[in-house]
């Protein structure tokens, strides 16, 4: 049996291992020898890791101070549920009676978390509004959440990302609200530029709506535009992947994130997989090679992660133009900064002196989240105080 390119590495975050070696002062050659000996990593994957670490290292150093934290806000609503998705996400028609109640609970949690970080004299580093699809909220709801976030965590943040993932949820009015509150990075995620694929995976937008959404975002002049693609979607071949990548490149986005399809037990796809065959390892590898070759001419890789069940045992890679790295993605992957996860299914990360961490995950079910939000706030306070008292500067 052929050895996989990542060797024995099975974790989500292989770059964490390389950063530990850089902490020890190892150079390229010695770090490769260590990882090759311990994990049987291929020279190709180590070179990719080295590129990522070289770019992310200054951000890791800058962001690893004990008084810094980032905030993730979960908006678990979408126009429809994609077949591959395992995130907490409810269609806008589901649980409609809980929508306003959820937002009220989330606003309370934002205020409580802000009071906690003010008491501890901590400073926000980055904000990330994800989901779900935050722009599935109506303009007034979106404005309320962003206003509460800014009020709870005053001061200048290095980056503010909003996942406007579904092109059909993006309007000029909503983008104006994002601009008003200082959003600096917007993500528009077509996943594929083929209409037949979009229908198969349960997305309710067209390719034409991708063009319209990108035009609106670019007209609003946000500093960073990210676009996501998924390689290995059911029914696609290498030529289709090439076209999707080339189409996205034509938009000239500042960031492009490549995902490999990953089968998740909580997804609708797991129930339909017999009718939606996936590419084999050789085709998935060819798709990956085609996409990364097209991007590498202009963009550089700045973060990566792996997932259980990912096609070909490969990796998801974030690419960017020089100087436009997503700071939140780096701190989330490298796990050297506290992250406050607010909302349904969000994960809090509390970092300790030895870079060990403790997670606190909010319930994925929207009703259970509402019932346990006060307990989550209490546990967050206890854990953050313990971790902050332990953490040293990088």
C-alpha positions in Angstrom: 0.0 0.0 0.0 1.4 3.4 -1.0 2.2 5.7 1.8 0.1 8.8 2.0 1.8 12.2 1.4 1.1 13.3 5.0 2.6 10.1 6.3 1.4 9.3 9.8 0.1 12.8 10.5 -3.6 12.5 11.2 -4.4 15.8 13.1 -6.3 18.7 11.7 -3.5 21.2 12.2 -0.1 19.9 10.9 1.4 23.4 10.9 1.2 23.5 14.7 4.0 20.8 14.7 6.2 22.9 12.5 5.7 26.0 14.6 6.8 24.1 17.6 10.0 23.1 15.8 10.5 26.8 14.8 10.1 27.6 18.5 13.2 25.4 19.1 15.2 27.3 16.5 15.3 24.5 13.9 16.0 25.5 10.3 14.4 24.0 7.2 16.7 21.0 6.9 16.6 20.0 10.5 12.8 20.5 10.8 12.2 18.3 7.8 14.5 15.6 9.1 12.5 15.7 12.4 9.1 15.5 10.8 10.2 13.0 8.2 11.6 10.7 10.8 8.7 11.1 13.3 5.8 11.3 10.9 7.0 10.1 7.5 5.8 13.3 5.9 6.7 13.7 2.2 9.1 16.4 1.0 6.2 17.9 -1.1 4.0 18.3 1.9 6.8 19.6 4.1 7.6 22.2 1.5 3.9 23.3 1.6 4.0 23.5 5.4 7.2 25.5 5.3 5.6 28.1 2.9 2.6 28.4 5.2 4.7 28.7 8.4 7.1 31.3 6.8 4.1 33.5 5.9 2.1 32.9 9.1 5.0 33.1 11.6 5.0 36.9 12.0 1.2 36.8 12.6 1.6 34.0 15.1 4.2 36.0 17.0 2.1 39.2 16.9 -1.1 37.6 18.0 0.2 35.4 20.9 0.1 38.0 23.6 -1.8 37.0 26.8 -4.2 39.9 26.7 -5.4 39.4 23.2 -8.5 37.4 22.0 -10.5 36.9 18.9 -14.3 36.6 18.7 -16.3 34.1 16.5 -20.0 34.8 16.2 -22.3 32.0 15.0 -25.3 32.9 12.9 -26.9 29.4 12.2 -29.3 30.3 9.4 -29.1 29.7 5.7 -31.4 30.0 2.7 -31.1 26.2 2.4 -29.0 23.4 3.8 -26.1 22.2 1.6 -25.7 18.4 1.3 -22.1 18.5 2.5 -22.6 20.8 5.5 -22.3 19.6 9.1 -22.2 23.1 10.7 -25.1 24.2 12.9 -27.3 25.7 10.1 -31.1 25.9 9.9 -32.9 26.8 6.8 -34.8 30.1 7.1 -38.0 28.2 7.0 -37.0 25.9 9.9 -37.6 26.9 13.5 -38.8 30.3 12.4 -40.4 30.8 15.9 -36.8 30.6 17.4 -35.1 33.1 15.1 -35.8 36.3 17.1 -35.4 34.4 20.4 -32.0 33.1 19.2 -30.8 36.6 18.3 -31.9 38.0 21.6 -30.0 35.3 23.5 -26.9 35.9 21.3 -27.1 39.7 22.0 -27.1 38.9 25.7 -24.1 36.6 25.3 -22.2 39.3 23.3 -22.8 41.8 26.1 -21.8 39.4 28.8 -18.6 38.4 27.0 -17.7 42.1 26.5 -18.1 42.8 30.2 -15.8 39.8 31.0 -13.0 40.9 28.7 -13.3 44.5 30.0 -13.0 43.3 33.6 -9.9 41.3 32.6 -8.4 44.2 30.7 -8.1 42.2 27.5 -8.0 43.5 23.9 -9.8 42.2 20.8 -7.6 41.2 17.9 -10.1 40.0 15.2 -13.8 39.4 14.7 -15.3 36.6 12.5 -19.0 36.5 11.9 -19.7 33.0 10.5 -22.5 30.5 10.2 -24.6 29.4 8.6 -24.8 32.5 6.5 -24.8 35.8 8.5 -26.1 37.7 5.5 -29.3 35.6 5.6 -30.4 37.9 8.4 -32.4 40.9 7.3 -30.7 44.3 7.4 -32.1 45.4 10.8 -31.0 42.1 12.4 -27.6 42.3 10.9 -27.2 45.9 12.0 -28.2 45.0 15.6 -25.6 42.2 15.9 -22.8 44.2 14.5 -23.6 47.2 16.7 -23.7 45.0 19.8 -20.4 43.5 18.9 -18.7 46.8 18.4 -20.3 48.1 21.6 -19.2 45.1 23.7 -15.6 45.0 22.4 -14.6 48.6 21.8 -11.3 49.6 20.2 -9.5 48.9 16.9 -9.3 45.3 15.7 -6.8 44.1 13.1 -9.5 42.4 11.0 -13.2 41.9 10.8 -14.5 39.1 8.6 -18.1 38.4 7.6 -19.1 35.2 5.8 -21.5 36.5 3.1 -21.2 32.9 1.8 -24.4 32.6 -0.2 -24.4 35.0 -3.2 -28.2 35.1 -3.1 -28.2 36.7 0.3 -26.0 39.7 -0.6 -27.5 43.1 -1.2 -26.1 46.6 -1.5 -28.1 47.5 1.7 -26.5 44.7 3.7 -23.0 45.6 2.4 -23.5 49.2 3.4 -24.2 48.0 7.0 -21.0 45.9 7.0 -19.0 48.9 5.9 -20.6 51.1 8.5 -19.4 48.8 11.3 -15.9 48.4 10.0 -15.9 45.0 8.3 -12.7 44.6 6.4 -13.0 41.1 4.9 -16.0 39.6 3.1 -16.3 36.0 1.9 -18.4 35.1 -1.1 -18.5 31.3 -1.6 -19.7 29.9 -4.9 -18.2 26.4 -4.1 -18.5 25.6 -7.8 -19.1 27.6 -10.9 -21.3 25.0 -12.5 -25.1 25.3 -12.3 -25.7 21.5 -12.4 -23.4 21.0 -9.4 -25.0 23.8 -7.4 -28.4 22.0 -7.8 -27.0 18.7 -6.7 -25.5 20.0 -3.5 -28.6 21.9 -2.4 -27.5 25.5 -3.0 -30.3 27.7 -4.2 -28.2 30.3 -6.1 -27.1 30.5 -9.7 -23.8 31.1 -11.3 -25.1 34.4 -12.5 -25.8 35.4 -8.9 -22.2 34.8 -8.0 -21.2 37.4 -10.6 -23.8 39.9 -9.3 -22.7 39.4 -5.7 -19.0 39.8 -6.4 -19.7 43.0 -8.4 -21.6 44.4 -5.4 -18.8 43.5 -2.9 -16.1 45.0 -5.1 -18.2 48.1 -5.7 -18.4 48.6 -1.9 -14.5 48.5 -1.8 -13.9 46.1 1.1 -10.1 45.6 1.5 -10.3 41.8 1.2 -12.6 39.6 -0.8 -12.3 35.8 -0.2 -13.9 33.2 -2.3 -14.3 29.5 -1.5 -14.3 26.5 -3.8 -14.8 22.8 -3.0 -12.9 20.3 -5.1 -14.3 16.8 -5.7 -18.0 17.6 -5.6 -20.2 14.8 -6.9 -20.3 14.6 -10.7 -17.4 17.0 -11.4 -14.3 16.1 -13.3 -10.9 17.8 -13.6 -11.9 20.0 -16.5 -14.9 21.3 -14.4 -12.6 22.1 -11.5 -10.2 23.9 -13.8 -13.1 26.1 -15.2 -14.3 26.9 -11.6 -10.8 28.0 -10.6 -10.3 30.0 -13.7 -13.7 31.7 -13.3 -12.9 32.6 -9.7 -9.5 33.9 -10.7 -11.2 36.2 -13.2 -12.8 38.1 -10.3 -9.3 38.9 -8.9 -10.2 38.2 -5.3 -7.6 38.9 -2.6 -8.1 35.5 -0.9 -9.1 32.1 -2.4 -9.8 29.1 -0.2 -9.6 25.6 -1.7 -11.5 22.8 0.1 -11.4 19.1 -0.7 -14.7 17.4 -0.3 -15.0 15.7 3.1 -17.7 13.3 4.0 -19.3 14.3 7.4 -21.6 12.0 9.3 -23.9 14.9 10.2 -24.4 16.0 6.6 -27.4 15.3 4.4 -24.9 13.9 1.8 -24.2 10.9 4.1 -27.8 9.8 3.4 -27.5 10.3 -0.3 -24.0 9.1 -1.1 -25.1 6.1 -3.2 -26.8 8.5 -5.7 -23.9 11.0 -5.6 -20.6 9.1 -6.3 -17.4 10.9 -5.4 -14.1 10.9 -7.3 -11.5 8.3 -6.5 -8.1 9.2 -5.0 -6.3 9.6 -8.3 -9.0 12.0 -9.6 -9.2 14.0 -6.4 -5.4 14.3 -6.4 -5.4 15.5 -10.0 -8.1 18.1 -9.2 -6.1 19.3 -6.3 -2.9 19.5 -8.4 -4.7 21.4 -11.2 -6.2 23.9 -8.8 -3.1 24.6 -6.7 -1.0 25.0 -9.9 -3.4 27.7 -11.2 -3.3 29.6 -7.9 0.4 29.3 -7.2 1.3 31.6 -10.0 -0.1 34.6 -8.2 -1.2 33.6 -4.7 0.7 32.1 -1.8 -0.6 29.5 0.8 -0.9 31.0 4.2 -2.9 28.4 6.2 -4.0 24.9 5.9 -5.9 22.2 7.7 -7.1 18.6 7.3 -10.3 16.9 8.0 -11.4 13.4 8.8 -12.7 11.7 5.6 -11.1 14.3 3.3 -10.7 13.0 -0.3 -7.2 11.6 -1.0 -6.0 12.3 2.5 -5.1 15.8 1.3 -5.7 19.2 2.8 -7.7 22.4 2.6 -5.5 25.5 1.7 -6.1 29.2 2.1 -4.3 31.3 -0.6 -3.9 35.0 -0.6 -2.2 37.9 -2.3 0.9 39.1 -0.3 -0.1 41.0 2.8 -3.8 40.0 2.8 -3.7 36.9 5.0 -6.8 36.2 7.1 -5.6 36.8 10.6 -8.5 34.9 12.2 -7.9 31.8 10.1 -4.2 31.8 11.3 -5.0 32.2 15.0 -7.8 29.7 14.8 -5.5 27.1 13.2 -2.4 27.7 15.2 -4.2 27.9 18.6 -2.0 30.3 20.4 -4.7 32.9 21.1 -7.9 32.8 23.1 -11.0 32.6 20.9 -14.4 33.5 22.3 -17.0 31.5 20.4 -20.5 33.1 20.8 -23.7 31.5 19.6 -25.1 28.1 18.6 -22.3 25.5 18.0 -19.5 28.0 18.5 -16.2 26.8 20.2 -14.3 28.8 22.8 -10.6 28.1 23.0 -8.6 28.9 26.2 -4.8 28.9 25.7 -2.5 28.0 28.6 1.2 28.7 29.2 2.5 25.6 27.6 0.2 26.1 24.6 -2.1 23.4 25.7 -5.8 24.4 25.4 -9.2 23.8 26.7 -12.3 23.9 24.5 -15.8 24.9 25.5 -18.4 24.2 22.9 -21.9 25.7 22.8 -24.8 23.3 22.0 -25.5 22.9 18.3 -29.2 22.6 18.8 -30.7 26.1 18.8 -33.2 25.3 21.5 -30.6 23.7 23.8 -28.3 26.7 23.2 -31.1 29.1 24.4 -31.5 27.0 27.6 -27.8 26.8 28.4 -26.5 30.2 27.3 -26.2 31.5 30.9 -24.2 28.4 31.9 -21.9 28.8 28.9 -21.3 32.4 29.9 -20.4 31.3 33.5 -18.0 28.6 32.3 -16.4 31.0 29.8 -15.6 33.4 32.7 -14.1 30.6 34.9 -12.0 29.1 32.1 -10.8 32.4 30.6 -9.6 33.6 34.0 -7.7 30.4 34.6 -6.1 30.5 31.2 -5.2 34.1 31.2 -3.5 33.8 34.5 -1.4 31.0 33.0 -0.5 32.3 29.6 2.8 33.9 28.9 3.8 36.0 25.9 5.0 34.0 22.9 
